[in-house]
């Protein structure tokens, strides 16, 4: 299995970050760079969604874990490769939130695909946290 984590902190509380995650995965574009998401049911575990990364074809994922204000995870299957994208929210003692975006890849292609997929994590995280901060004002 191949994994990588990217973390960042924000002044926004977990509820505001959660609202931004929910908005993104419900189809709201956080910036012109955002991937497009379309839910095929309620925002809950088991629901499928269509994901269209910038300049790429659309694929289907399924929400595999969802705990409000704490964790969101979805899973995508491409043949013998499984991708898991996970956002974990942790409140900071002085206020704000630490957000960790984790990518796990099962399958032999992980070491090749992983760096390509995760290279935009800093930009995507910046867009997510910026949206949360603007919304929290």
C-alpha positions in Angstrom: 0.0 0.0 0.0 1.2 3.5 -0.8 0.2 6.4 1.4 0.8 10.2 1.8 -0.6 12.8 4.1 -0.8 16.6 3.8 -1.9 18.7 6.8 -2.6 22.3 7.3 -4.1 24.5 10.0 -6.8 27.1 9.9 -8.4 29.6 12.2 -11.8 28.2 11.1 -13.5 25.8 13.6 -14.2 22.2 12.6 -17.9 23.0 11.9 -16.8 25.6 9.2 -14.3 23.2 7.7 -16.9 20.4 7.7 -19.4 22.8 6.0 -16.8 23.5 3.3 -16.1 19.8 2.8 -19.8 19.1 2.5 -20.3 22.0 0.1 -17.5 20.7 -2.1 -18.7 17.2 -2.2 -22.3 18.4 -2.8 -21.3 20.2 -6.0 -20.1 23.7 -4.9 -17.0 24.8 -6.6 -14.6 26.3 -4.0 -12.4 27.9 -6.7 -11.8 27.7 -10.5 -9.3 25.0 -9.7 -11.7 22.7 -7.8 -12.6 19.2 -9.0 -16.3 18.8 -9.7 -18.4 16.6 -7.5 -22.0 15.4 -7.9 -23.7 13.4 -5.1 -26.1 10.6 -6.1 -28.1 10.6 -2.9 -27.7 12.1 0.6 -24.3 13.2 2.1 -23.9 10.0 4.1 -21.9 6.8 4.2 -22.7 4.5 1.2 -23.7 7.3 -1.2 -22.0 7.3 -4.5 -20.6 10.5 -6.1 -19.2 11.4 -9.5 -15.9 13.1 -9.5 -14.4 15.1 -12.4 -10.9 16.3 -11.8 -9.7 19.3 -13.8 -9.0 18.1 -17.4 -9.9 14.5 -16.7 -12.7 12.1 -17.2 -15.4 11.6 -14.6 -15.3 8.6 -12.3 -17.5 7.2 -9.5 -16.6 7.0 -5.9 -18.4 5.9 -2.7 -18.4 7.5 0.7 -17.0 4.9 3.0 -16.7 6.9 6.3 -18.4 10.0 7.5 -18.5 11.4 11.0 -19.7 15.0 11.1 -17.0 17.6 12.0 -14.4 14.8 12.3 -13.8 12.6 9.2 -14.8 12.2 5.6 -13.5 9.3 3.4 -14.4 8.1 -0.1 -13.1 5.2 -2.1 -12.6 4.7 -5.8 -11.9 1.4 -7.7 -10.0 1.3 -11.0 -9.5 -2.3 -11.9 -7.1 -3.7 -9.3 -6.3 -0.3 -7.9 -8.2 1.2 -4.9 -7.9 4.9 -4.0 -9.0 6.1 -0.6 -9.2 9.9 0.0 -9.6 10.9 3.7 -10.0 14.2 5.4 -9.6 14.2 9.2 -10.5 17.3 11.2 -8.9 17.9 14.7 -9.7 20.9 16.8 -6.7 22.9 18.0 -6.4 23.8 21.7 -6.2 27.5 21.0 -9.0 27.5 18.4 -9.1 26.6 14.8 -8.6 23.2 13.1 -5.9 21.0 11.8 -7.0 19.2 8.6 -5.1 16.2 7.3 -5.8 14.9 3.8 -4.6 11.3 3.4 -4.4 9.3 0.2 -4.0 5.5 0.3 -3.5 3.5 -2.8 -3.8 -0.3 -2.9 -2.3 -2.0 -5.9 1.0 -2.1 -7.7 0.5 1.3 -9.4 0.5 3.2 -6.1 4.1 4.4 -6.2 3.6 5.7 -9.7 0.1 7.2 -9.3 0.3 8.5 -5.8 2.7 11.4 -6.4 0.7 12.4 -9.5 -2.6 12.4 -7.7 -1.4 14.1 -4.5 0.7 16.9 -6.1 -2.3 19.3 -6.0 -3.1 18.6 -2.3 -1.5 22.0 -1.1 -3.7 23.9 -3.6 -6.8 21.9 -2.9 -6.3 22.4 0.9 -5.7 26.1 0.5 -9.0 26.4 -1.4 -10.9 24.3 1.2 -9.6 26.2 4.1 -10.0 29.6 2.4 -13.7 28.8 1.7 -14.1 27.7 5.3 -12.5 30.9 6.7 -14.6 33.1 4.4 -17.8 31.3 5.3 -17.1 31.5 9.1 -16.8 35.3 9.0 
